[in-house]
Amino acid sequence: MRDWHSLREDLMRNRANLVRIDLDTAFLLAKIATTANAGSEKRKRNIRNARIAHDTVMRLYQNPVITAEEKAKLENKLDQLRAMLEGLGETFV
C-alpha cells in the first residue's frame, strides 16, 4: 500500500489538473459567448456556464491542497479569464 505522502502528492496533482481543465473549459465557454449575438440565449448560457466554471476554479484554487507553484501558474490564466468575463458584463467582488 502507498504511503500518505505519495497519496497526498497524487491528490495535489489531480486537483491542479482539475483546476486547469475547469479553467480551460471556462475560457472556451467565454470565447463562444463573445462570438454569439448580443442578448442571444447562446451568449447568456455560455456566460453563465463560464462563470460557474470560474467560481469552481476559485473554490479549488483557494484550497491549500494545491501547491504554491501550481497556484502561481494558474494566476495569469485566471486573470485573463476574469478580464474576458468582465468584458462580457460579469462583475466580481
C-alpha positions, 0 to 999 in steps of 0.5 A: 500500500502507498504511503500518505505522502505519495497519496497526498502528492497524487491528490495535489496533482489531480486537483491542479489538473482539475483546476486547469481543465475547469479553467480551460473549459471556462475560457472556451465557454467565454470565447463562444459567448463573445462570438454569439449575438448580443442578448442571444440565449447562446451568449447568456448560457455560455456566460453563465456556464463560464462563470460557474466554471470560474467560481469552481476554479476559485473554490479549488484554487483557494484550497491549500491542497494545491501547491504554491507553484501550481497556484502561481501558474494558474494566476495569469490564466485566471486573470485573463479569464476574469478580464474576458468575463468582465468584458462580457458584463460579469462583475466580481467582488 
